[in-house]
């Protein structure tokens, strides 16, 4: 590396010539003080600047050049060039160069490598940045007098180190004007200059030492290129700033909202738990009569699970009259045959068959056919606990109640994906419903475990086929009528969750697409005073936390990870990451305590963030894209595994 060796060993100035260099700036606190000292002493220096700092303080860069000092590159983000890819290294060089050109109308061919401990690089790792810089036409400048100001050894020690270096023949002094507390550098610099001048040394710039005109070390950008260079460079950096400012603003707002919502939901859920049955009507009813109930199940290719589901329903301890209606939506397997076979020996069970029209149409058919006012609905893969029907029916003692949501639990937590969903059901869906119950702002009475007042459903327009989330659509339609939606936490149902990433992504895409349809269909309810907590709390939460934040999750995580890689010492980034993670852990802990689930499972929050959340984000983003294109999406039923087990 001839250019490198020329500077270090064959300085073309006299032996009594010294160059003072400064690394890592500019810094708004220390650099102006150093410039003031240099100006007062009548000497010039060389500043090897970091692009990220130049971008923040361009006026300081202009002052450095205006006062006759030399400028060199010290990369854009101060990485160890030997440890990054060549593509990243070239980006570091070129971004810094473009920035210098945009700010000063000058280029530079001077480069100082990072993390080289002495004058002559020995290891291959130390040679890598020199080699890359030379490929790009840079002259590499190291040092041979290190006062070690980065270690803050004291002013006297720094001057002594300069004295020692000069006695050994060194003539390039390394100091720093940023990167930490530089107060000792400020104190020592006048003494260093005085010492060098007292011994007869000339403090010159690199141009004089090398015998190369300054115009060659810092070539001016041709006038006909300046406007284009500045426009492209400044436009790019402004765009970066805009993205960064949006990112930080969003992070701050999102963090605050996550924390506030976590505290509100946890507080409401605790209140709901403490209230217990205080708000429920007397049970059994004062008349002593248990209302008759219709059980409605929509089924499509459910031969693996329909038998277990029906047996659990028929074995219910509910003392009132029940009928069970199964609507077979054109199944191609033996679902209808299994139901028909059971109906021969069970008079309470009835089978309706139709061509394949989708789940919403199957439910619509079922609601038209059932005989009783109270209709309990469940999915064909869901198994009720023996007392679930009674718990779902109980709130209907209040005539204002139109629908009741039960507590869905994952009945097959055998794979990591299923265990993730089990925790999500506990600290997400069920905890939210418990909290929203107090404010009458439940947004979805889930098809897996729910009960409805038939007359209220018909008054709200019946089962709609407008969306894929017919349960959410119906719940919001009931809210439009000013009716009451309740949560019955003791009405437990065990459902089959997807056991693979692929199946999970397929299910959540359908859920996300249907939710988007419902939120858009009922968008006038958002921030509408008529709907109180629904319009001002639960619906905004659905838009922000379930759609926007989930969709932007991978972007936020990617920017966060990139920022940590680019600036690993940035404690603010760690703070925001820990706040988000802490909010998740807190909510999971509160949910497990309230639902009497083992606290040992909250550790799943950690892998969920990096495995589960990206898949969920993919499903939401895909749903947003499909919805924006107006693409039709079908029921998308999952394959069953018949793996639900529970202790009755």
Order of alpha helices (4+ residues) and beta strands (2+ residues): alpha-beta-alpha-beta-alpha-alpha-beta-alpha-beta-alpha-beta-beta-alpha-beta-alpha-beta-alpha-alpha-alpha-beta-alpha-beta-alpha-beta-alpha-beta-beta-alpha-beta-alpha-alpha-beta-alpha-alpha-beta-alpha-alpha-alpha-alpha-alpha
